[in-house]
Amino acid sequence: MDLRQLEYFVAVAEEQNFTRAAERVHISQSGVSAQIRQLERELGAELFDRSARTTTLTAAGRAALEHARAALRAATAVGQAVGEVTDLIRGRLTVGMVIGCTVTPLFDALAAFHRAHPGVEISLSEDNSDRLIAGVRDGALDMALVGTSTATHDGLDTFTVISERLVAAVPFDHPLARRDRVSLRDLGAHPIVCMPRGTGLRTVFDQACAAQGLRPGIALQAGAADAIVDLAVRGLGVAILSESMAAGHGDRLTARTIDDVTSPALLSLVWRTPHGPAARELLTHTRRAFLPPEAGREAPPGKASR
């Protein structure tokens, strides 16, 4: 008795026809019949009643069917278990990261995964958030760290890493630096320096402006927070940043929360399920790396283009 015979037996039982069963397992009908006869000889009983147009199970066949299915399921599980171990020994993962990202927990997760599974090749690519999300959705990327304006994405699982308000950051001698409160309308009199379209931070800003019928003057765009800060420091515009982005430059700019932009900019990990074992393991490392300090590790928010 072997697994091939059990596969043919189950196919005939479910199709109730030797011809259809042969088509299903991709061999000739005579081959299926010969293997079933051999199985019946080994078991010492006929498994099918062949006297009618429809092939039906005998009492012995009915007794054997579920056990045959269980044996095939067990064989499949053995293959999957070995395959999962193999995938964690060797393989390839492609991870996306929003342009300009310097969120160190992601790098910590990649390093921890590499130490645990050195045979798995990791490819890291940068892009804007819209394209990264599309890459995860179509399978080009296993997962990505993206900046978004929404906590959910159709067809994808999401883990929010950072959720922050938008701020306007200006040099200390700028007129807005003397104000306690800043609104979108206050920004209308000044050129704006911000992220390009396709980033979560820009999407939040654009949506808030559109809701009030405002059309801000976008003077300059840059994909990295450091570049936006440098431009603002030189007086080329008001920098639109998230709270943590601006916090790292308090010695160069004054930041004011934009009162009427209440929707936060999000930094999120996105992926699609089901996933292979290597991707699941990397996801575990990544989520662990972003645990908040109260969960037992120090996790600096860092900066990212969102």
N, C-alpha and C positions, 0 to 999 in steps of 0.2 A: 504494500500500500504506500502510495506517495501523494504529495500535495497536488500533483497534476491530475491524478485520478479523482481526488476529492473535488477539485475545481470543475472537472467535466461532469461529475455526478451532480453537483449543485446547479450547474448550468442547465442540464437536462431537466432536473426537477423543477426549476423555476420557469423554463421555457415550455415545458410539457411537449417537447418536440426535439428529436435528435438533429434535424436539419438546422433549425434555428439555433440550437445550442452550439452546433459546429461553427456557424457563422459568428456567434458571439465570442468563441474562444479562438477563432481564426485557424482552425485545422479542418481536415476533411471529415465528412460524416462517418466514414468507415473508421477513421482514427479514433473518433469519440466512442463509437460502438465497441471497438476492440479494447479500449481502456476500461470502459464500464464492465465488459465481460470479464476482464482480468480482475477487476475489483470485486465483482460478485463471486468469482472462484475463490479469492482469498478470504472473503467473509463467509463463504459457504451458504449464501442465500441470494435469491434474486431481489434486486432493488426496484425494478420497474415492471409493471404489467404492460406488455407490448401487444396485447390482443386487440385493443381498440385503436381508433384513429388518433386519439389523444393519448400520449404516454403518461401514465399515472404511477404514483409510487405504490409499492406494496407495503404491507405492515412493516417489514424489515427496513424498507426504504424510508418510511416516515420516522422510524426509530433512529435511523442513522443521520437524517438530514441536519438537524440542529447541531449535532456533534461535528459534522463535516464543516458547517459554517463556522463554528467556534474554532476549529483547527485552522481554517484559512485566516480568520481574524487574528489568531495568535501569531501565525507566520508573518502576517503583515505588520503586526506590532513589533516583532523582533527586527524586521527590516527597518522600520521607522526609528527604533531605539538606536540601532547601530548607525543609521544615517545621521541622527541628531548628534551623536558623539563625533562622527566623522566631520560634520559641518563645523563643530566647535574646535576641531583640530586644524582644519584647513578650510578656506573659503574666502569670500570677499564681501565687504560691506561698504556701501556708499552713503556718506552722511553729508547733508547740506547744512550750511551755516550762513546766516545773513551777513552781507558785506560789512566789513569793519568790526565784526564781533570780537570782543575781548573778554567774554564771560568765562572766567577761568574754570568754573566747575565742569563745563563741557570738556575742556582739555584734560582735566583731572579724570573724568570718566573714560575718555579715550585711552589715556595712559594706563589706567587700572585694568581696562579690558585687554589691552595689548599685553600687559604682563601676565594676565591669566590665560590668554589664548594667543600666543605669539604667531601661530600658523595662519590666523585669519588676517588677511590684508584689509586695511582700512583706507578708504579713499575719502578725502575731505574736500568739498568744493564750495565756493562762495557764490552767492547770487542775491538778487533782491527777493523779498519774501513771496511775492506773487508767483514768480517762476519756481521757487523752491517748493511751494505748496503744490503746484502743478506737477513737479517732478515726483513728489511723494505719491500723488494721486495716480499717476500713470506708471508707477513702478520703477522709474529711473533712479530714485533715491529710496533707501530703506527708511530713513527718518531725517528730519531737519529741525534746526532751531531757527524759528522765524519770528519776525515782528508782525503783529496783527492788530486789528481793531475789534476783533470778535473772538470769543472764547471757544467757538465751535466752528467746524468746517465739515461740510457734507462728505460722508464716506471716510472720514479720518478720525482717529483718536487724538486727543489733545491733552497735554499736561502744561498748565500755566506756570511759568517760572517767576515772572515779574509782572506786576500790574501797577502802573504809575500814572499820575496826572502829567499833563503837558505844562511846561514852563517857558517863559520868555526870558532869555539870558542876554544881558547887555553890559557894556563896560561901565565902570563906576561913575563916569562923568556923563552918562547918557541921560536924557530927560526922563525916561521910564524908570531909571534907578532911584529917582526921588519919590516915586509913587509907592504907596502901600498896596494898592490893588491895581491889577491890569486886566483889561477885557479885550476881546477880539477887535472891538471898534477902536480901542486905543492903539492897536497895532497898525491900523489902516494908514496912519500918517508916516509909517516908517517902512523901508525896504526889509524884506524877510529873507533869512538864510535858513534853509531847512533840507530835510531828506528828499530824495526824488520820489516821484510817483511809484507805486508798487511796494512801498514800505509801510508798515503798520502805523508808524508815527505820522507820516504824511497823510495817510488815509483818515486818521482821527482828526487831524487839523483841517483837512479839506471838507470833511463832512460837517464839522462844527461851523465852518465859515458858510457853507452852502445853506445850512439850516437858518442862518440869519440873513441870507441874501448878500453876503459880503464876498468881495473878490480881492484878496490880499495881493500885494505886489511882491511876487517871488523874484527876488533879485538874483540869488545864487542858490545852487543846489550842490550838495556833496553827500557821498555815501557813508562817510564815517563821522562820528561825533567829534573827534579831534579836529577834523578839517573845518567843520561848522564853527567850532569854538574859535579857531584861529582866524577865520574870516570875520566873525563878530568882534573879536578883540581889536581888529584893525579898522573897526568902524564901518564895515561894509553892509551891515544889516543886523536886525534883531534875530538872534538864534532861537529856533524852536526846538526844544529838547525835552527829554523826559527828566524826571526829578533826579534819578541816579546819574544820568549823563552830566547834568549840570553840577551835581554835588562834587564831582571830581575836579572841578575848575573854579572853585570858590575863590581862589586867589587871583583870578583873572576877570571874572564876570560876576555880576549880581543877577540872581534868578528870582523871578516873580511868577507864582502860579497863575495861570490864565483862568480867571474865576468862572467864565461861562463855557469852558470846555470841561465838562464833567465826565465824559467817557474816557476811560483810561487807555493808554497804549500798553499792549501786552507783549511779552516775550514768551513764546510757547514752543514746546517740543511737539511735533506732529509726526504721526506714523499711521500706517495702514495695517489692519489685521485681516486675515491671519498672517503670522510672521514665521520665518524660519528660526531654528534654535539659536543661531549666532546673533541674529537681530534681537531676539527676545532677551538674550543675555546682556547685550550692549544697552538695551533699553533699561534693564534693571540697574546697571551700573550708572547710567545717566540720571535716572530719577533719584537714586540714592545720593549722587553728588550734589543735587539741588535741594536736599533736605534743609529746612530752616535751622538756624542755630539752636533753637529750643529742642530740636529732635536729636541733638547729640553731635553736631558738627558745625564748624564755622563755614558759612557759605556766603562770601561777599557777592553782592549783586553785580559788580562789574559794570561794563558799558557795552552797548551794542547799537548797531544801526537797526532801528526798528521801524 
